[in-house]
């Protein structure tokens, strides 16, 4: 019997198979990025008598069922101008407090004041542990202590003598109604984000000459290494905190 | 009598295509690695509104770390009439129906809890820090979004993200 030659496998259709797979993956994958505004929902607590907030500290932005806007009691026709108004809200009293206007006041914290606060909370935690206070109580003191420590680090980074801060109650309040379109709600969020970006970016450029977005990207990319950038971000966030309150619409 | 006589018996050699699969495979692997797969093809139509300066949700982490909710008009127009204001909530591709024919946000809490319990061990974020992203249609009523928000608050899942289409982002 003659020896049969070993036949080679025809690989010509291999490319077809690979193409088929390629096209499958091309079709089933999405390239779009997911972008969103991240907000935290306040913890559910029952407050008997809430602390009254001064009118000057509230920047209320309302949208009704017909998608019409109202900012601080005045009808707003151009939603793109909201960010300008938010900037005004933050900047009016930034240099000097003028009690005659209706915008939030700034307070000045010095290093010795911050140290005093730190000592106070240290003492309070100690006392609370001694008398066996509730867990929430101790947690609250610890979070306050952390906040003041952050402030101390920020003031050190800023140099100089004092830290000028906007009133802790100052906030942007978004009030929509049941049928307000989501696009309007998103537009208000966008405008608030734009204003905060501008505030922080201007400050960042003035202090270090680095755009805010560059700092943010760096921290997001090298979470454990970019300590310098993280401290700078913390400072900017203390100077211009994101305080947005979303009011649940009435039924 | 030319010196270069055409050799009519010689055939044109075919191009060697044996490396073609290699090239195609290379392309295939590139696409497999570079793309994120769509986990669900929602049963509702969602056209996100435009926004700017939004945070990128999944730049360096896996998509599975974020839970997505879809709020839009059902793909099947016949079903749209069943839901309040024509909008339905899609949780993992299940449009939430209710006995009274209204949309149901009550399912959000249970859904979120189940999702959290099923997370692999390497994701250590506590429930209140796990992002829940609401992808809502631009004409969806805000009331529904606040209903979802309330459900999340109820179970202490305190991080919400409102999805927008960001054109300014690179």
Interface residues (C-beta under 8 A of the other chain):
Chain A: X11 X12 X14 X15 X17 X18 X19 X21 X22 X25 X26 X28 X29 X30 X31 X33 X34 X35 X36 X37 X38 X39 X40 X41 X42 X43 X44 X63 X176 X177 X178 X179 X180 X181 X182 X183 X184 X185 X186 X187 X189 X190 X193 X194 X197 X220 X221 X246 X248 X249 X251
Chain B: X17 X18 X20 X21 X24 X25 X27 X28 X31 X32 X35 X36 X37 X38 X49 X50 X51 X52 X53 X54 X55 X56 X57 X58 X59 X60 X63 X66 X68 X71 X85 X131 X133 X136 X137 X138 X139 X140 X141 X142 X143 X145 X146 X149 X150 X152 X153 X154 X156 X157 X158 X159 X160 X161 X162 X163 X164 X165 X166 X169
